[in-house]
Amino acid sequence: MQKTAIIAEYNPFHNGHLYQAETARLETEAEAVIAIMSGQFTQRGEPAAFDKWSRARAAVETGAIDLVVELPTRYGVQRADRFASAAVHLAERMDCQTLSFGSESGDVSAIQQAAKSEVESTPAYRDAFQSALKEGSSPAKASSTAFASLYPDFDLTLPNNILAYHYAQAASSINLHTVRRLGAGYHDTGVSDVMSATGVRAHYLEAGSVRAVPEATRRLFERQSMAHWSLYWPMLQYKLRTTPKYVLEQLVGIDASLSPRLIEAGMEPTFERALSKMLTRRYTRTAIQRALVSVLIHFERTELPVRFDDVPYVRPLAFNPVGRRVLNELKKTVPLLSKYHPDLAFEARVTEAYRLPLGLSRPEYRETPQFIDSK
């Protein structure tokens, strides 16, 4: 079976995602389109707008996606290279022939050339990177600045280009396909028929209405409360006010410089006030959000994967009849977790932290993959 993988968060699934998936199916001649999706928290360290089971179901209900599998939290709430390495490994482990992704570039050969340039291994890059750090740039900004100074033909400041670049670096046996991003950029909040996920969420919070999404996603907004950091602030306040500094520093993404900022921020009345206290050129919003996820779920450095290119299992979240055929093939060759398993204990902890402010009733161990009959 010809299988195309898409690495996604669907936070939420919008018209741009629909266009990408349909274009990928057509241009790669895929019999099955498989989404590898982040769980309850996103790569940039935010609570997903809706729980992973609901987002997976909505994606399959659109008809554009046949199977959604989970990218585990330990691999998903990470910097771009680690996130990409884990997700690409999952795609290859499922014997997908093609990985399709959106990019601002829209030119797969340019992405591959940039990934093969090995700029980051040169002394000139290391010097430029250190120079940018000394000038006060965050590590992510310093990296893109150093790369641009040596390889100006590919823009690594754009969010989807960054992930595309790391997908190409991580790819071993899989073919690459890209779809040029339509409409709004990742962080844009403008209102149109094709909006970014950020824009969809922002418009809903400001106007109370939903734009630029398929009907399946619209139903999510009608039936469920949308998660956002403010709902989790009371839980975080308690943890930041009661967790010793040395314990915080054992968590992923938190060092001796950040821990005092977190503790001080825990005294602020709102999430946005607290965030403004923590932001510096070194500690970006993304870095702080990932640190806060670590606090919320108590993610210790000892729990980090030894390797990010070796996800130990495949876990389906939702599928249609085509996806069922894929799963029947996969269970012969890969560890497939369709029921609760001890390997999912970490995910159960994550879900408990995620679901409490939202009033979601079902714990992780009660959830099973959802079959959506497309007939």
ABEGO torsion letter per residue (X at the ends): XBBBBBBBAGOBBBAAAAAAAAAAAAAAGBABBBBBBBBABBAAGBBBABBAAAAAAAAAAAGABABBBBBBAAAABBBAAAAAAAAAAAAAAAGBABBBBBBAAGBAAAAAAAAAAGAAABAAAAAAAAAAAAAGBBAAAAAAAAAAAABAABBAABAAAAAAAAAAAABAABBBBBBBBBEBBAABABBBABBBAAAAAAAAAAAGBBBGBBAAAAAAAAABBBBBAAAAAAAAAAAAAABBAAAAAABBGBBAAAAAAAAAAAABABAAAAAAAABBAABBAAAAAAAAAAAAAGBBAAABBABAABBABBBBABBBAAAAAAAAAAAAABBBBABBBAAAAAAAAAAAAAAAAAGBABBAAABBBBBBBAX
